[in-house]
Amino acid sequence: MGPDPSDAPIFLNVLSNFFADYEIPEKFQAKVTNSFLSAKARAVLAKLSIDATNDYESVKTAILRELQFSSNVYLEHFNMYRVAQ
């Protein structure tokens, strides 16, 4: 996951598809995820219980909730980009 928090939803979606495609057992999914997280996402995990950090869905939910992605955030990012001339 890149340093930009707006990368998180796409990253987590791709990762979920990877787990499904390669039939990664649920007990390993959270551990695999941790190695690819940004410092900010790891800080979110530091606040969770050990049980929650061992569950991929809990990890995913916590990251997305903490980073507070809303339509306004996406609109802000959209408005920052300009069409290449």
N, C-alpha and C positions, 0 to 999 in steps of 0.2 A: 504494500500500500504506500502510495506516495505521501509526501508531507502535506499536500493540500487535502483538508478534510472532505472536500466535495468529491474526492476520489473513492471514499469509503463505500457508498452504496454500489457502485459499479464493481469495485474490487470484491466485495462480499458476494455479489451475485455471480460473478465469474467463478469464485472459489466454491460456491454451493454447486454450481454446474460441474465443476471439476470433481468434487466429491461424488456426485451422482454418476458421472461418466465412468470413473475408475473404481466405483464401489468401495470407497474408503470407509472402513468401519467407523461408526459414530464415536467410539471411544478414542479414536485418534484425531478426529477432525479439529477439535479445539487446540490440541497440541501443535498440529501442523499450521493452523491459523496464526498462532502466536509468533512464529518465526518470521512472518511476513508483515507484521503490524508496524505502524509508525510509532514514534515515541509518544505522541498524544493518545493514540489508541491503547498503548500499553499502560499509560497512566490511568485510563478508564478501568482497565482490568485489575489494576492494583486495589481498586475500591471494592471489588467483588469478593464474595466468599470463595473458598477453594472449590466447593461443589459447582458453583456457577462458572468458574473459569475452566472447568473440565467438560462443560456442555457447550457445544458449538452454537446452538440456538440462543442460549443465554448470553454468550459472548457477542454474537451478532446484534442481538436486541440492545444490549447495554451500550455498545459502540454507537449504534445509530441514534439511540435516545440521548446519549450524552452530547453528541455532536450537533444535536437539534437541527436536523435537516427539515426545512419547511419550504413551501413554495416561494417565499420571499428570498430565501438564500439562493435558490436556483435562479430566480429572476435577476438577482444581483449579479451572479456569475455570467448569466446570459448577456446582460447589458454591458459587461466589461469587455466582451469580445467584439471585434469589428470585422467586417467582411474584408478579406484580402483584395486589394485593388490590382 
